[in-house]
């Protein structure tokens, strides 16, 4: 069921001209409208890619269908789309909603952190995981993130937002390039030394059940992509096939002139198991077998 929007708070920055809105459930949402300037399919991309990221265990906001009534649009002057030479009212109906990272509690949400604070982000390792997802979904935009800190907390946590240009925005094609879908600062990749830096997220994507992907796609309202179920099915089928290519796409980024993982190959090998521990493990297995 869709969450009913009850109040506009303010317009957000960005090409899709989203609106910060209060839902009847008490949560605040960043709402993107069907008639946004980028493309109607941006809503489908946001919903599908966000659901896949959540299934992989990444720090992305919860997403919902948000119902914006014609009455609210007509009675809220700020609910409009700026098209340059003209403006038009936001289209009522089902829209995409992403929980606002700051929530309703006092705290701080930033788009940018200085280098020293960026290096101390609590979940910095997740930038490797979201890189895998952006390569999987052929995100044609740079990786976007906001940084959230609650009251009395010193360090920030990253929350990954804006998946509208996955699948090449409204084109729904997979066009790969080494520097697409990556964060603009190498600091976030400083601890990537080997493939284990992408775990557990990479394996979760590579082994994600087909039913999980189809289920997420099935929740996307058909009006967000013109109602052509054949095109949605083709998109999902290609997406499922690409699971086996994620590592190759990351490797292309690793070998690029940007040199994003300067410490690659320097990770210490895992220590060999202690002989006594091996003997204890074998004894335990024998006991279970008996």
C-alpha angles and dihedrals in degrees: 000000000000124000112240114233111224105175142018114228104180144319117268128225119252142078095280090057094222123189128227105229140174116237127213087245090067095252127119117234137192099226124200117195131223092240094052115144095249104057140299090244090062086082091054091048093050093050098044098043092044091052090050091049091050090049088054091052098249126151101258128136120263110260129214143173107258122202114212112191125222088237092058092048093048093049099043113074093195094061096094139113120236109220096173105250093032142021129220133192118261110262114252121228134060114357136172116265129191120187110252108251093225094052119194097299122096113266140105133280119188134182093204137037129189114252096259093051092043090058089055097052108137096232099031090138090067091073085077090053095049089047088060091051093048090051091047093052095038094237105200093197132070116269112269125206139166125207121228130196125178124214114290092015119122100193128058129229123216121237116191117225142168114051096165095116095052110119086027095292112269095355096073095211133124109240111169129202127163096240098044121104095018133123113256097233123065092210090086090061097046095111096048102114103145142359092280088072088074094056141147091009099055094053091046089057095044091051099034108140115251088232090062092055094043091048092053091048091048091059093059110104109244091227088068091067104028096269095276102142090181091063092049091050091050090050093052093046091053090046092054092050091051093063088088092053100054095096092049091052092049089048090055089054091047091054094046123112089256090073093208097177105046092166095052111141095019097099114121113247116251110268116256114255115264112255091233090052090050090052091049091050092051091049091050091051091050091052091051091048091054 
